[in-house]
Amino acid sequence: MTNLRNNKGFVLISLFRECVGYPDEPAQAFRKARVAINNKSSSFVFSGLPGGNYSMAILHDENDDRKMNTNFFGIPKEGYGFSNNVMGVFGPPYCSRASFRHIANSGTQIIIQTR
């Protein structure tokens, strides 16, 4: 994860398989992680993933309350991002746009620029 605003808090990562729960149901994520920030960036490795279609959503949880904080109009006050660096128009992007294919026993690198 790159382009984080500062080193405060953590990055919350939700990895979704076959779009189940993407992106608004992190409890349904296939895997999740809470990752420290260093020099306004962060990285994490999910190991042992079976092959399949995945999508990822991240949140720069600056105040460590484990949720996205928004203003009065519902606009996020904390950084966020999606796999393939896609953005939605009025809300999150469709899962099909954020989806990527992972082949089992191989490395798949995803770089997400935080917005």
N, C-alpha and C positions, 0 to 999 in steps of 0.2 A: 504494500500500500504506500503510495507516494502522495506528495502534495498536502500533507497534514498541516493544519494551521499552526499547531504548537506541539509541545511534548506533554501536555496535560492529559490525564486520564488514560484510557485504553482504547484499542480498536476491538470492536465486537464483530466477529465474522460468523455469518450463517451460510452454510453450504447446503444447497437444496438439490435433491436428486429427482429427476423427471418432473420438475416444477411443483412438487408436492409442498404446499405451504408458502411458496415464493410470493412476494418477499415479506408479507405482513404477518406471517405466522411463524416466528422463529422457534416456537416450541416444536414445530413439525420439521425443522431442519434436520437433514441427514447427519450432519456434524456441525458443531459450534466450537468457537474458540474465543478467548479473551486474551489479547496480546499487548504487551508493553510497547511503548513508542520510544524511538531513539533517533535523534536528528531529524525529526518531523517525518519519519518513515517507519515502517514496520513490516515484518515478514513472518510467515508461518507455513509449516508443512503439514498437510493432512496425509498420513501414510496409510497404506493398505486399502486404498479405495478400490472397489470393484469398478469394472468398466461401465460406462453409461453416460447419459446426458446429465449435466450439472449446471447450476447457476449459483451465483454468489452475490450476497449483499453485505456491505460493511457499514459500520457506524463508528465515527470518532466520538466516543462517549467521554467528552471532556470533563464532565462533573461526576463520572462514575456512578450514575444512577441506573444504568443498564436499560435505558430507554431513550428514544429520540425526543429531544426537546424542541418544541415549535413555538413560534410567536402566535399572537392573537389570530392571525389569518391562516394558521396551519403551515406556515413556511418553516422548514427546518432551521434551527439555530446552531446545529452541530453538523460537522462534515459527514458525508455519506458517499457511497459509490456502489457500482454494480459491475459484474464481470462484463468483459468486452467494452468497458467504459461507455455503455449506452445510457441515455437519459430518457425519461418519459416527458411528455408534454405537460400534463396536469396530474402528476403522480408518478409512481415508479414505472419503469419501462416494462413492456411485455416480456414474459419469461423467454419466449422464443428468441427475442433479440439479445438477451443476456446469457443464453444457453451456450455451452461448449461441450465438446465430446472428450471424454477421458478414456484412454485405453489402459486396462489393468496392467500392473507391473511396469508401468512407464511413468515418466515425469511429464506433468502438464504444468507449465508456468503461466500464471495469470497475474498481470500487473493491473492494479486498479488505482486510478487517479482520484483522489478524494475531491469532492465538490463542496 
